[in-house]
Amino acid sequence: MIAPAVRRLMSSGTTRRTATALTVAIGLVACQRTRPFEYEFERRDILDELQWQCGAIYRLSASHATSGRSSLEMTLYPASAGNPRPYPGITFASFDPDWSRRRLLRFDAYNPAANNVPLTLRIDDAEYPDFPERFNRTFSLVPGANRIAVPLPSLVTSGSHRPLRRESIRRVFIFVANPRAPVTIYLDDVRLD
């Protein structure tokens, strides 16, 4: 798609340097995060869009799907001795950062365990902010199906209670803090409304 446009520019008398600069600019725009924040886990290639973390194994599963035929099965393991990151989970980072016109973040989580599991949602509106400068909320997943819904106007930082800049959301993390034994959770239909 870009190559034909460059050929047209070259044939119209545009210099090679100008055409190259335009190609780079078009490529940079094409690589921006424009994917909607919507994850249904129906295709294997969705696993390539997730940021994998140590201590977590992901796979598509036919179990506990709430939208379509598949869910994401996450098995989260305790940190090994000396591991500075005892927060196994999933990170979403390749999406359109502008949430200003949306009103709700929601997802489905299935807990197959017999006991409640504390699941934390972290949302960053800056590049890796410290704890007081990001949104953090922990939900207690009861055994079985859970629907998590967070009104976007309620997104405030943990320290100063500053409203998150909803036009520049950078990352969303869903994790279990310091699990003492392996934990399995099924996620599905992660999206904005």
Residue, then its C-alpha position, 0 to 999 in steps of 0.5 A: m500500500i505504501a510502495p505504490a504511493v511512493r512510486r507515484l511521488m517519484s514519478s511526479g518529480t518528487t526527490r528520493r529524499t522527500a519520498t523516503a521521508l514521507t514513507v518513514a512518516i507514513g510508516l510511523v503513523a501506521c504503527q501507532r496504537t489504533r486497535p480498539f480496546e477489545y479482546e475476545f480471544e477467538r484467534r491464536d494471533i491475539l496471543d501475539e498482541l499480549q505482553w507476556q510476563c514471567g510467572a504466567i502461562y496463557r492459552l486459548s480455551a474452550s472453557h468458560a467463554t462468554s463471548g464467542r467460543s474461546s476464553l483466555e486461560m491464565t495460569l499464574y505462578p508464585a515468584s521464585a526466590g529473588n524475583p522482584r516482580p511477584y505480580p503474574g498476570i497480563t498486560f494490554a498495551s497495543f490499543d487506541p489510548d483515547w478512552s475519553r468517549r467511553r464510559l465503562l471498562r468491563f471484562d468477564a473472569y471465571n475463577p475455577a477455585a473453591n476459594n476467592v481470588p484477589l485480582t488486581l486491575r492497574i491502569d496507567d496514563a503515563e509511562y510506568p508511573d509509581f504506585p501513587e500515580r496510577f489507578n489500582r483496584t483489587f476485586s475479589l473473584v468468587p468461585g465461578a463466573n464474575r463480571i467486572a465493570v469499572p465506570l471510567p469516570s471513577l478512574v483516579t490515581s491511588g495516591s493523590h486521587r487525580p482523575l486519569r487522563r482518559e485521552s492517553i491511557r498507556r497500559v492495562f494490567i490484570f494480575v494476582a499479587n504474590p500468589r502463594a500457589p498457582v492460580t488459574i483464571y479465565l478471561d473473556d470479553v475485555r472491552l470498553d463500552 
